[in-house]
Amino acid sequence: MAIVNVTDQTFTSETSEGVVLVDFWAPWCGPCKMIAPVLEELDAELGEKAKIVKIDVDENQETAGKFGVMSIPTLLVMKNGEVVDQVVGFQPKEALAELLNKHV
């Protein structure tokens, strides 16, 4: 499955089913750039078990505000539209895989 870029308008439809890792990021954020290849690798390994979506906080402030995102990268794990876990800051792939595997 490919990583999907979502907006305020598409966020709910893209995160309402199954386990979804949401990456709140911005183009100017250094740690966000560092985590991008980690998410690509994780996405390749997860297959159909979970989906990864990215949302640019500069362009989609409504969704970032709704979830109280104060610093980025913020990663939410959602299951059927509900937040079940959250981490802030750069995370190694192993930590993210462990986080997701608790919910799949």
VOPAGU-2260 file (C-alpha; in pm, 1 decimal, decimal comma):
REM VOPAGU-2260
SITE   aa  ch    i         X         Y         Z
SITE  MET   A    0       0,0       0,0       0,0
SITE  ALA   A    1     131,0     346,4     -76,5
SITE  ILE   A    2     146,0     629,9     173,9
SITE  VAL   A    3    -149,1     864,2     117,2
SITE  ASN   A    4    -132,8    1241,6     155,0
SITE  VAL   A    5    -454,5    1359,9     316,8
SITE  THR   A    6    -617,9    1698,9     373,9
SITE  ASP   A    7    -874,3    1837,9     618,1
SITE  GLN   A    8   -1137,5    1730,7     363,0
SITE  THR   A    9   -1017,1    1370,8     311,5
SITE  PHE   A   10    -884,3    1293,6     660,9
SITE  THR   A   11   -1197,0    1128,5     801,3
SITE  SER   A   12   -1264,3     909,2     499,4
SITE  GLU   A   13    -900,9     792,8     486,7
SITE  THR   A   14    -878,7     711,6     860,8
SITE  SER   A   15   -1222,7     569,2     939,0
SITE  GLU   A   16   -1145,9     200,5     875,3
SITE  GLY   A   17    -877,9     -30,8    1009,3
SITE  VAL   A   18    -546,1      67,4    1163,9
SITE  VAL   A   19    -395,4     390,0    1029,6
SITE  LEU   A   20     -70,3     563,0    1124,4
SITE  VAL   A   21    -113,7     938,0    1076,5
SITE  ASP   A   22     200,0    1149,5    1031,0
SITE  PHE   A   23     144,8    1519,1    1107,5
SITE  TRP   A   24     434,1    1696,7     933,6
SITE  ALA   A   25     550,9    2013,6     753,7
SITE  PRO   A   26     801,0    2069,0     470,6
SITE  TRP   A   27    1028,4    2286,8     689,8
SITE  CYS   A   28    1052,0    2032,7     975,2
SITE  GLY   A   29    1391,2    1855,8     998,9
SITE  PRO   A   30    1277,7    1552,5    1203,8
SITE  CYS   A   31     980,5    1513,9     964,6
SITE  LYS   A   32    1225,2    1479,4     675,3
SITE  MET   A   33    1423,8    1222,7     874,6
SITE  ILE   A   34    1117,3    1011,4     948,3
SITE  ALA   A   35     985,0    1008,3     588,8
SITE  PRO   A   36    1214,6     724,6     465,1
SITE  VAL   A   37    1140,7     531,8     786,0
SITE  LEU   A   38     769,2     552,4     708,1
SITE  GLU   A   39     832,9     438,3     349,2
SITE  GLU   A   40    1015,4     128,0     477,4
SITE  LEU   A   41     749,5      60,6     736,7
SITE  ASP   A   42     476,4      93,8     474,3
SITE  ALA   A   43     650,9    -164,3     253,3
SITE  GLU   A   44     672,8    -408,6     545,5
SITE  LEU   A   45     318,3    -360,9     672,9
SITE  GLY   A   46     145,9    -455,2     351,0
SITE  GLU   A   47    -228,7    -469,4     406,8
SITE  LYS   A   48    -213,6    -479,4     789,9
SITE  ALA   A   49    -215,4    -102,0     832,5
SITE  LYS   A   50    -219,4     216,9     627,9
SITE  ILE   A   51       4,2     522,6     662,1
SITE  VAL   A   52    -124,2     871,2     584,3
SITE  LYS   A   53      57,4    1205,4     598,0
SITE  ILE   A   54    -101,3    1541,8     664,5
SITE  ASP   A   55      77,7    1876,1     618,4
SITE  VAL   A   56      -4,6    2083,2     928,9
SITE  ASP   A   57      59,2    2415,8     752,4
SITE  GLU   A   58    -206,9    2344,2     491,1
SITE  ASN   A   59    -448,4    2153,1     715,6
SITE  GLN   A   60    -461,7    2339,8    1044,4
SITE  GLU   A   61    -818,2    2233,1    1123,3
SITE  THR   A   62    -725,7    1865,4    1159,4
SITE  ALA   A   63    -401,9    1943,7    1344,8
SITE  GLY   A   64    -602,0    2159,5    1587,8
SITE  LYS   A   65    -870,3    1896,4    1634,5
SITE  PHE   A   66    -607,4    1648,7    1755,5
SITE  GLY   A   67    -412,6    1904,3    1961,6
SITE  VAL   A   68     -95,2    1871,2    1756,3
SITE  MET   A   69     155,3    2115,1    1908,4
SITE  SER   A   70     486,6    1982,2    1778,8
SITE  ILE   A   71     577,7    1777,6    1477,0
SITE  PRO   A   72     626,6    1512,9    1374,5
SITE  THR   A   73     329,8    1384,4    1574,0
SITE  LEU   A   74     226,0    1030,6    1487,3
SITE  LEU   A   75    -120,3     906,1    1577,6
SITE  VAL   A   76    -231,1     546,0    1559,2
SITE  MET   A   77    -599,6     530,9    1474,6
SITE  LYS   A   78    -822,2     227,1    1474,8
SITE  ASN   A   79   -1158,3     258,2    1299,7
SITE  GLY   A   80   -1145,8     636,7    1331,6
SITE  GLU   A   81   -1047,7     651,3    1701,5
SITE  VAL   A   82    -702,7     753,4    1832,2
SITE  VAL   A   83    -554,3     457,1    2019,1
SITE  ASP   A   84    -191,4     569,3    2048,9
SITE  GLN   A   85      32,7     870,1    1993,6
SITE  VAL   A   86     404,4     950,7    1978,6
SITE  VAL   A   87     579,5    1281,8    1920,7
SITE  GLY   A   88     917,9    1330,4    1756,7
SITE  PHE   A   89    1141,2    1111,3    1545,8
SITE  GLN   A   90    1097,0     738,9    1609,6
SITE  PRO   A   91    1307,6     451,3    1476,3
SITE  LYS   A   92    1129,4     203,8    1249,8
SITE  GLU   A   93    1134,8     -71,6    1514,6
SITE  ALA   A   94     953,3     149,9    1765,8
SITE  LEU   A   95     685,9     243,2    1511,5
SITE  ALA   A   96     640,4    -118,0    1402,9
SITE  GLU   A   97     595,6    -220,7    1767,5
SITE  LEU   A   98     346,4      61,7    1821,4
SITE  LEU   A   99     138,2     -44,0    1520,2
SITE  ASN   A  100     158,0    -416,2    1589,6
SITE  LYS   A  101     -15,1    -361,4    1924,5
SITE  HIS   A  102    -326,7    -255,8    1733,4
SITE  VAL   A  103    -340,0    -474,6    1420,5
